[in-house]
Amino acid sequence: RIPTLEELIIEFPNVPINIDLKQKSPCLVKQTLRLIRKLRAEERIILASFHTANLIKTRVSEYRGLTALTPVEVLTLKTLPRPFFQSIPLTGAAAQIPTRSGPISLDSKSFIQKCHRLNIRVDYWTINTTEEAQRLLDAGADGIMTDDPDLLVSLFRAFR
């Protein structure tokens, strides 16, 4: 059986959790934040969404945990020189991205370093080969999202 979000947060108290707010529902952000706050888990949960409105609602709700960058923020970060990007008010602290967005490559070591200089962690999805995961980790990626954790677990044990 699949655990509820509450069961997951309680069962793994020392594990950082990434929650993707997939639906664009008026009550989704409010209910999710209520649960996270009730369980005092803000500091270890990153909230992400493709829906900019979900992340804006999260941010204006004074969520104390990390939020991911919106897709527009990621592309702005990729295309603008760092001094210009630093002048934009940005509250997202994680780039959770594919290796490419159309013709735009997001997996270069220089892009990861740019993010790190701005205190933005970089997590890639959906990576399902050890070779690609190793390449991204070697380039400085902070995290890998996969459909097959068993495939990559040995890589992460060796990476520590």
PyMOL commands that set and color helices and strands:
alter all, ss='L'
color gray80, all
select helices_A, chain A and resi 5-11+28-38+42-44+52-60+71-79+82-86+109-117+130-139+149-159
alter helices_A, ss='H'
color red, helices_A
select strands_A, chain A and resi 17-20+45-48+66-67+94-97+100-101+104-105+121-124+143-144
alter strands_A, ss='S'
color yellow, strands_A
deselect
rebuild
show_as cartoon
